[in-house]
Amino acid sequence: MKRLEKILRELHPEHKIDRHTRLIEDKILDSLDIVTLVTDLNDEYKISIRAEDITPESFGSIEGISALIESRGGKICSL
């Protein structure tokens, strides 16, 4: 999970992002951020996120993104 948190912090260093942060509801991520994030996640976790995977539920929180990564075959380390 630390790798994912790092990616999100690099995308928006001005925000304190943790597992309780509501990324879409609080307007932290916009559509361009999500495109950038999909590319970063695909590269970092060696996965392929499809267009139909891009939903508010999948990108609304760290838990949602983690579940998406795992559903596409990526490994989330909780250390």
JOHUFEN-V994570 format. One record per backbone hydrogen bond with DSSP energy under -0.5 kcal/mol. CO is the residue of the C=O (numbers start at 1). NH is the residue of the N-H. If there is no record, write none. Layout:
# JOHUFEN-V994570
co nh
CO NH
CO NH
This chain:
# JOHUFEN-V994570
co nh
1 5
2 6
3 7
4 8
5 9
6 10
7 11
8 12
12 15
15 17
16 18
18 21
21 23
22 26
23 28
23 29
24 27
30 34
31 35
32 36
33 37
34 38
35 39
36 40
37 41
38 42
39 43
40 44
41 45
42 46
42 47
50 53
51 54
53 55
55 59
56 60
60 23
61 65
62 66
63 67
64 68
65 69
66 70
67 71
68 72
69 72
69 74
70 73
74 76
75 77
76 78
77 2
